[in-house]
Amino acid sequence: MLTEAIEYLSERKDDYEIIIVDDGSRDDTVEVVSAFAKTRLDVDIRILALEKNRGKGGAVTQGVLAARGKYCLMVDADGATRFSDLGKLEAELKKVEKDGFGVAVGSRSHLVSTEAVVKRSFIRNFLMRSFHTLVYVLGIRGIEDTQCGFKLFSRKAAQVIFPNMHVERWIFDIECLMIAQIRNIPIVEVQVNWHEIDGSKVNLMMDSMKMAIDLLLIRLNYVLGYWTVKTPAVLQSKST
């Protein structure tokens, strides 16, 4: 994924940075990335190594908060999504962006009838559809695929969404999009090229139950007013 990203971004001839977030891993991720970065001194590669594991949501939040660009792409490192689809997300985001606010969500919803999905086990497809139904009832409407790890945020949108995040595990995408909808930030869903990667660390049954519980807790916290969406000081100062 890293080489693919650099090749694509270099062809665009735009200024860019790449932030690699290591979520307190026990492997040699930091060493491997550091060695790679030394071979590409022409590229602005930064490594954000967290001391303790915070979960995918926590890692993404820290990475986005450290970003300095006009747009920020959240992308999984497994290479499941074709990186050049960034161009599609960027084009569609600019169509809906309002006053500098906008989110483009990569979507795999068009793949539900493909062979890769059809061949999944019955229980996996059942849990997937059940989760999507629960998301619709309790969380996000108007977005068919909330969990794809390929999302593009305008800087202003990221500055509103990520300082307000509470959830740090797999369900963080839901809260991210929920905050955007609460603040009426335009969201566009864009079909992307995606292929399934073997070696998932997800425990299908247990993680599905945890995500369902987390989804319910997210909705209750916002409905009951325990969680609110605040305007970051950096945007308040710009509006005055």
C-alpha positions as CSV (number, residue, x, y, z in Angstrom):
1,M,0.0,0.0,0.0
2,L,2.8,2.5,0.9
3,T,4.6,2.1,-2.4
4,E,1.3,2.3,-4.3
5,A,0.3,5.5,-2.5
6,I,3.6,7.2,-3.2
7,E,3.6,6.3,-6.9
8,Y,0.1,7.6,-7.3
9,L,0.6,10.8,-5.2
10,S,3.9,11.6,-6.9
11,E,2.3,11.4,-10.3
12,R,-0.2,14.0,-9.2
13,K,2.6,16.4,-8.4
14,D,0.7,17.8,-5.4
15,D,2.3,18.4,-2.0
16,Y,1.4,15.6,0.3
17,E,2.4,13.9,3.5
18,I,2.0,10.3,4.7
19,I,1.4,9.5,8.3
20,I,1.8,5.9,9.5
21,V,0.2,5.3,12.9
22,D,1.6,2.3,14.8
23,D,-1.1,1.4,17.4
24,G,1.3,0.1,20.1
25,S,2.1,-3.0,18.1
26,R,4.7,-5.5,19.3
27,D,6.0,-6.3,15.8
28,D,8.7,-4.3,13.9
29,T,6.3,-2.0,12.1
30,V,8.1,1.2,13.2
31,E,11.5,-0.2,12.2
32,V,10.3,-1.4,8.8
33,V,8.6,1.9,8.0
34,S,11.7,3.9,9.3
35,A,13.9,1.8,7.0
36,F,11.6,2.4,4.1
37,A,11.4,6.2,4.8
38,K,15.2,6.4,4.6
39,T,15.1,5.1,1.0
40,R,12.5,7.8,0.1
41,L,13.9,11.0,1.5
42,D,12.0,12.8,-1.2
43,V,8.7,11.9,0.5
44,D,7.3,13.5,3.7
45,I,6.7,10.3,5.7
46,R,6.0,10.6,9.4
47,I,5.6,7.8,11.9
48,L,3.3,8.2,14.9
49,A,4.0,5.4,17.4
50,L,1.5,5.1,20.2
51,E,2.9,3.7,23.4
52,K,-0.3,1.7,24.2
53,N,-2.8,0.1,21.9
54,R,-5.8,2.4,21.6
55,G,-7.8,0.5,19.0
56,K,-8.3,1.4,15.3
57,G,-10.5,4.4,16.1
58,G,-7.9,5.8,18.6
59,A,-5.1,5.3,16.1
60,V,-7.0,6.9,13.2
61,T,-8.0,9.9,15.4
62,Q,-4.4,10.6,16.5
63,G,-3.3,10.3,12.9
64,V,-5.9,12.7,11.6
65,L,-5.3,15.2,14.4
66,A,-1.6,15.2,13.4
67,A,-2.4,15.8,9.7
68,R,-1.6,19.2,8.1
69,G,-3.1,19.0,4.7
70,K,-6.2,20.6,3.1
71,Y,-7.7,17.1,2.8
72,C,-7.0,14.0,4.9
73,L,-7.5,10.4,3.7
74,M,-8.0,7.6,6.2
75,V,-6.9,4.3,4.6
76,D,-6.3,0.8,5.9
77,A,-2.7,-0.4,5.4
78,D,-3.8,-3.8,4.1
79,G,-4.1,-2.6,0.6
80,A,-7.7,-3.9,0.2
81,T,-8.7,-0.7,-1.6
82,R,-7.1,0.6,-4.8
83,F,-5.3,3.8,-3.6
84,S,-5.9,5.6,-6.9
85,D,-9.6,5.7,-6.1
86,L,-8.6,8.7,-4.0
87,G,-9.1,10.6,-7.1
88,K,-12.8,9.5,-7.3
89,L,-13.4,10.4,-3.6
90,E,-11.8,13.8,-4.1
91,A,-13.8,14.6,-7.2
92,E,-17.1,13.7,-5.5
93,L,-16.2,15.5,-2.2
94,K,-15.6,18.7,-4.1
95,K,-19.0,18.5,-5.6
96,V,-20.8,18.4,-2.2
97,E,-18.3,20.4,-0.1
98,K,-19.9,23.4,1.5
99,D,-17.9,26.2,3.1
100,G,-14.9,23.9,3.3
101,F,-16.8,21.1,5.0
102,G,-17.2,17.7,3.4
103,V,-16.7,13.9,3.8
104,A,-16.3,11.3,1.1
105,V,-16.9,7.7,2.1
106,G,-15.5,4.8,0.1
107,S,-18.2,2.2,-0.4
108,R,-18.2,-1.6,-1.2
109,S,-22.0,-1.7,-1.4
110,H,-21.9,-2.5,-5.1
111,L,-20.0,-5.7,-4.3
112,V,-22.7,-7.5,-2.3
113,S,-23.7,-9.7,-5.2
114,T,-20.1,-10.5,-6.3
115,E,-18.6,-14.0,-6.0
116,A,-16.3,-13.0,-3.1
117,V,-19.3,-12.0,-0.9
118,V,-21.7,-14.7,-2.1
119,K,-19.1,-17.4,-1.2
120,R,-18.9,-16.2,2.4
121,S,-20.4,-18.4,5.1
122,F,-24.1,-18.0,5.8
123,I,-23.4,-16.8,9.4
124,R,-21.0,-14.1,8.2
125,N,-23.4,-12.7,5.6
126,F,-26.3,-12.9,8.1
127,L,-24.3,-10.9,10.7
128,M,-23.2,-8.4,8.1
129,R,-26.8,-7.7,7.0
130,S,-28.0,-7.6,10.7
131,F,-25.3,-5.1,11.5
132,H,-26.3,-2.9,8.5
133,T,-29.9,-3.0,9.6
134,L,-29.0,-2.0,13.2
135,V,-26.9,0.8,11.8
136,Y,-29.9,2.1,9.9
137,V,-32.2,1.9,12.8
138,L,-29.9,3.3,15.5
139,G,-27.2,5.2,13.7
140,I,-26.5,6.3,10.2
141,R,-29.0,6.6,7.3
142,G,-28.3,7.4,3.7
143,I,-24.9,5.5,3.8
144,E,-24.9,1.9,2.7
145,D,-21.3,1.1,3.8
146,T,-20.1,2.8,6.9
147,Q,-17.2,0.5,7.7
148,C,-15.0,0.8,4.6
149,G,-11.5,1.9,5.6
150,F,-11.2,4.5,2.9
151,K,-12.6,7.9,3.8
152,L,-11.6,11.4,2.8
153,F,-12.2,14.5,5.0
154,S,-11.8,18.1,4.3
155,R,-9.6,19.8,6.9
156,K,-12.5,21.7,8.4
157,A,-14.6,18.5,8.7
158,A,-11.8,16.7,10.3
159,Q,-11.3,19.5,12.8
160,V,-14.9,19.2,13.9
161,I,-15.2,15.4,13.8
162,F,-12.1,14.0,15.4
163,P,-11.7,16.2,18.5
164,N,-15.2,15.1,19.4
165,M,-14.6,11.4,19.1
166,H,-15.2,9.1,22.1
167,V,-15.1,5.6,20.6
168,E,-11.7,4.1,19.8
169,R,-12.5,0.6,18.6
170,W,-13.9,-0.9,15.4
171,I,-17.2,1.0,15.6
172,F,-15.6,4.4,15.5
173,D,-16.6,4.9,11.9
174,I,-20.2,5.1,13.0
175,E,-19.6,7.9,15.5
176,C,-17.4,9.7,13.0
177,L,-20.3,9.8,10.5
178,M,-22.8,10.5,13.2
179,I,-20.9,13.6,14.2
180,A,-20.8,14.7,10.6
181,Q,-24.6,14.3,10.3
182,I,-25.3,16.1,13.6
183,R,-23.3,19.1,12.2
184,N,-24.9,18.8,8.8
185,I,-21.5,18.2,7.1
186,P,-22.1,17.0,3.6
187,I,-21.3,13.3,3.1
188,V,-21.0,11.5,-0.3
189,E,-20.7,7.8,-0.7
190,V,-18.4,6.7,-3.6
191,Q,-18.0,3.2,-5.0
192,V,-14.4,2.0,-4.8
193,N,-12.4,-1.0,-6.1
194,W,-11.9,-3.4,-3.2
195,H,-10.8,-7.0,-2.7
196,E,-10.9,-9.2,0.4
197,I,-7.6,-9.7,2.3
198,D,-7.0,-12.9,4.2
199,G,-5.8,-12.9,7.8
200,S,-8.4,-10.7,9.4
201,K,-8.0,-10.3,13.2
202,V,-11.8,-9.9,13.7
203,N,-13.6,-12.6,15.8
204,L,-16.8,-12.7,13.8
205,M,-19.3,-13.6,16.5
206,M,-17.7,-11.8,19.5
207,D,-16.8,-8.6,17.6
208,S,-20.2,-8.4,16.0
209,M,-21.8,-8.5,19.4
210,K,-19.4,-5.9,20.8
211,M,-20.1,-3.6,17.8
212,A,-23.8,-3.9,18.3
213,I,-23.6,-3.0,22.0
214,D,-21.2,-0.1,21.2
215,L,-23.6,1.2,18.5
216,L,-26.5,1.2,21.0
217,L,-24.3,3.0,23.6
218,I,-23.2,5.6,21.0
219,R,-26.8,6.4,20.1
220,L,-27.9,6.6,23.7
221,N,-25.1,8.9,24.8
222,Y,-25.9,11.4,22.1
223,V,-29.7,11.1,22.5
224,L,-29.5,11.6,26.3
225,G,-27.0,14.4,25.9
226,Y,-24.1,12.8,27.7
227,W,-22.1,13.4,24.6
228,T,-22.3,16.6,22.6
229,V,-20.5,17.9,19.5
230,K,-18.4,21.0,20.4
231,T,-16.9,23.4,17.9
232,P,-13.1,23.3,18.3
233,A,-11.4,26.5,19.3
234,V,-9.4,26.6,16.1
235,L,-12.7,27.0,14.1
236,Q,-14.2,29.4,16.6
237,S,-11.3,31.8,16.2
238,K,-11.6,31.7,12.5
239,S,-15.3,32.5,12.5
240,T,-14.9,35.6,14.7
